[in-house]
């Protein structure tokens, strides 16, 4: 593992920490509607198929709002944490850091 890999891991978890602080101080800011997920992932350059795999494994969960016809919401913190953890696990297992399923543009 080189310094670039360590920097990438630190960067991932700093982003998780930042999003956790935002969630603590302004909880609605953490909510991401199901209809907005693809757009947000695209903005973050994260692959949607990987998101679906992590959701299928139970690492990312949708929650229903309080109203009767409320849409499903995802937590940005939960999504960031799942991707950062997946990337760290891959590094430990393969000793190779992937760009955690970031799309190549």
Residue pairs with C-beta under 8 A, 6 or more apart in sequence:
1 91
1 95
1 97
5 91
5 97
8 87
8 97
9 84
9 87
9 88
9 91
9 97
12 80
12 83
12 84
12 87
12 88
12 100
13 84
15 80
15 84
16 77
16 80
16 81
16 84
19 30
19 76
19 77
19 80
20 77
22 29
22 30
22 76
22 77
23 29
23 30
23 75
23 76
23 77
30 75
30 76
30 77
31 73
31 74
31 75
31 76
32 40
32 73
32 74
32 75
32 76
32 79
33 71
33 72
33 73
33 74
34 62
34 71
34 72
34 73
34 74
35 71
37 48
37 51
37 74
38 48
40 76
41 47
41 48
41 51
41 79
42 48
42 103
45 102
45 103
45 105
46 83
46 100
46 101
46 102
46 103
47 101
47 102
47 103
49 101
50 83
50 86
50 100
50 101
51 60
51 79
54 60
54 82
54 83
54 86
55 61
55 62
59 78
59 82
59 85
59 86
60 74
60 78
60 79
60 82
61 74
61 78
62 72
62 73
62 74
63 72
63 73
63 74
63 75
64 70
64 71
64 72
64 73
65 71
65 73
83 100
83 101
84 100
86 100
86 101
87 97
87 98
87 100
90 96
90 97
90 98
90 100
91 97
